[in-house]
Amino acid sequence: MSATPQVDSSGSGSSGGGVTSLYRLFESEFFNVWMCLTYLTKYAANPALGPYLCSRLYEFGQAEIEQFIPQLCNLYFVSCPASETALERFIVDSASTSLHLALRLWWLLDATATDPLNPPESCAKAMRLREAIETAAINARSPGLRSPNPSRPETPTRSSAAALPPSSPSSAPTRSRRRSSPPAVALPILCPEMDSEARARALQAQAMETVLAKHRRCRYFGDQVGWAKQLCEVALELRRVGPSRERRQEMLGSVLEQLDCTLREKRVYLPLCCGSEAPHLRVVRMVPSESRVLPSRER
């Protein structure tokens, strides 16, 4: 249960009723991800409500969060400093618990960071968050960030949100709340009867398993990212060939044959589906004969 909102009785009646009804909505069973992001967009500049709504995001399951990944990234770029740190913490924490979610976030941020039309400050923010997500996904923990306790998000006081207008929220479908938790860390089985040598062997085995697990995650993450970058490089190379569609088609077939050989050593899939609901279908091979270069009008 969340903490009960603290309402300052010194405010005016109309404003107090609006703030009270707003808090009542946040604590009701109708409050969902869409409403949380909507109010976070509206009150991102509020130093109390912004971090509070970011902490409430920890209550939702991965399937619910995945539906709003583009909105989360866009909100990160336009959010005010009052909410930016808390929202960044939530995004990185989410990436540390799911490689699938981390890959989808990484793709969007990489597209923003490498777009020459974006402002330099947006590219810098995207690169910083992209690197933090990659580190969190490989290490299975957030680098340098401590997530708030998701079971007890701090509720802002009435005095810190005094300028809020009255709210008339609409109803939304009910849902079952799921509170996320940090990734569990496996501990070695240590019995009181163990001697010092047995304890040392158990700790050494645990340390080796941690290193191997990190290596597997690193290789898996690198395979997905590397394969996607190879496809992007193929598209850029086709643009430099020239207007001849026949030459582009010939080059596309030869390049896809080379990429098809590399798939035998990798376990690649496209993280476009909702990871908690659909199975991950591995890309087994690429068929150059089925490829086609589209002209500009058909693209």
N, C-alpha and C positions, 0 to 999 in steps of 0.2 A: 504494500500500500504506500502511496505517496503521502508526503506530509500535507497536513491541512493548510490551505492558504491563510496567511495572516493578513487581516484587513484592518487598516487604520481607521478608527472611528471618527477622526477629525476631518475627513473629506466631506464634500457635498453629497447630497443624497443621490442625485442622478448619476454622477460619476462613480459613486460607490456601488450602485446597482449594476452599472455596466461592467465594472471590473470583477465584481462578485460572480456575475453570470458567466463571464469569460473563464474564470478559474473553475467554475462548476462544470463547464464544458470540457476543460482539459482533464478533469478527473472522472468524467463520465465514461460509460462503456461505448458511447458513440464516437469517441475520439479515435481517429485512425491516422495512417501515415499521410494521406492526402491533406487532411485538415491540419496536421502538424506542420507540414511544409508550407501550406498556405499562410498560416499565421506566422510562421517563421519569416516568410518573405515580407509580410506586412510589418512585423515588429522586430526586424533584425537589428535595428539601431538601438533598441531598448537594452540597456546594460543588464537588466534582470531577466526579462522575458526571453531574450535571444539565447543565452546559455541554458536557460531552463528548458526551452523547447528542444534544443539540441540534445540535452540529457534524456528527454522523453523518447527520442528516437531509439535509444537502447532497448526499449520495451518491445519493439516489433521484431518479427521473425525475418529471416533472410529472404524468404519468398516475397514478403511485403516490401522490403527495401529495394529489391532488385527491379521492381516495376518502376521505380522513380530514380534510377541511377543518372540519367541525363539531367533531371531536375536538380538532383543533389550537386552535381558538378557545376551547373550553371549558377546555382545559389551560392556556391563557394566563391565564384568569381565576382559576384555583385554584392556579397554580404559586407556589412560594416565591420570595423575592428572589434566591436562588442561581441559579435557572434562568430567571427572568422576562426578564432582559435578553437572554440568548442566544436564547431562544425568540422574543422580539419581533424580534430582528435577523433571524432566519431567515424569519419571516412577511413582513417588509417586503422583504427581499431577493427572496423568491419573487414578491411582487407587482410588483417592478420588472422582472422578466423576462417577465411574461405579463399582458396586460390582462384576459384571461378569468379567470385566477385572482384577480386584484385585484378584479374585479367581484363574484365570489362571496364573497370575504372581506368586501368593503365592505357587501354586503347583510346578512350576519349581524351584523356589528358595528353597523350602523345600527339594526337591529331591537333590539339590546341597549341601545344608547345612548338610544333614544327611548321605551323601555318605562318608564312611570312606576312600575311595581311593582318595578323593580330597585333595589338599594341605590345611593346616590349615588356611592360609590367605584367600583362596577362600571360605572356610566354614564360616569364620568370616564375610566376606563381604556379603555373602548370608543371614546369620542370621540377620545382621543389616538392610539390605534392606527389608527382609521379615517382620520384626517387624514394620518398618516404613510404609509399605504397609498396614498391618493389622490395625494399628492405623489410617491411613488416610481413609481407607474404612469405619471404624466404625464411625469416627467423621465427615466424609464427608468433610475433609479438610486436607491439608498437615501439619504434625507436624514439626514446627520449620523451614519450608522452604517457601520462597516467590517466586512464579513463576514470570517470566518476563512478561511484557505486550505482549500477543500474537499478538496483532494487529500491533505492531511496533518492530520487532526484530532488535536488534542492528547489523548493518552491519560492518564487520571489515574493517579497512583501508588498503590501498595498502602497506604501510610500515610495517604493522604487519604480512603480508603474503608474504613477498618479495621472499621467497625461493620456491614458488610453481612452478611446471613445467607447460608447456603449456597443455591445455586440448582440446580433440576432442570428445565431448560427442555425443552419438548416440541419435536418436530421440526416444521418448516414447509417449504412448497414452496421449491425453489431458484429463484433469479432472477438475471438479469444486472444487474450494478450499473452505474448511470449517474451520473456525477459532474456536477453542475450547475456552471456557470461564470457569472461576471458578464456582463451584456449587452455585446456587442462594440460598440465605438465606431468608426465609419467615419472614416478619416483622409484628408485630401486627398492626391492623388498629386503628390508633389513630387520632381522630377528634379534631379540636381545641375546640369544644364545650364540650369535656369530662372534667369532674371534676377530681380531684386528685384520688379519690377512684376508678372511672371507669378506669383510666389509670393504676392504680396499678393492678386491676383485669386483664386487657388485657395483661400486661407484665407478670403476673403470669401464665396466660393461655399459652402464647407463650413459657415461660420457661418450662412448663410441657410438651408441645408438643415436644420441642426439646429433652428433656430427654427420652420421650417415643419412638421417632424416632430413637434415638441412641441405645436404648435397643432392638428395633426390628432389626436393622442392625447387632448388636452384636450377637443376637441369630441366625439370618439367616446365618451369616458368620460362626459362630461356628458349626452349624449343618452340613454345607457342608464340612468343614475341618475335623470335628470329624468323619463323616461317611467315608471319604476317608482314614483317618488314621486307622479306624477299619478294612477296607479291606486289607490294607497293613499288619496289625498285623496278620490277618488270614493267609495271604500268608507265613509270617515268621513262624507261628506256624506249618503249614503243612510241612515245611522243617525239623522241629525237630522231627516229628513223626517217621520217619524212611523210609526205602525203600519200605515198604509194600504199594502198591497202594490201596488195599481194605481198610486198616485202614485210609488212608488219605481221601478216598472218604466218609467213614462213618463220620469222624470228620468234613469234609467240610459241609455235609448235616446238622448236628446238629448245627454248628455255624451259618450257613445261616438262620436257623429257628429262632435263637435268634435275629439276625440282622433284620429279617423281622418284628418282633414284635416292634422293636424300630422305624421303618419307619412310623408307624401310628401316632406318635407324632411329626414327623419332616416333613419339606418340602424340600426334597433333590432332586437335579438334577446334571447331569454331565456337567460341563462348558467346553465342548469340541468344541461346535459349535461357530459360529460367533454370538455374542449376539445381534447385531444390525440388523441381517437379519433373523435368525431362531428363532422360539418360544422356550421357555424353557420348556422342557418336564419333568414333575415330575416323579421320581422313585416311583411307587405306592407300589410295593412289590417285593420280591425276591423269586424265585422258586427253592427250594433245589433239587427237582427231575430233573431239567434241568441242574444242575451244573455238572461239570466233571473235574477231576484232570488230567492234562496233564503230561505225562512223559517228561523227559529232552529233548529228541530229538524233540518232538512235540512243546515244548515251543518256 
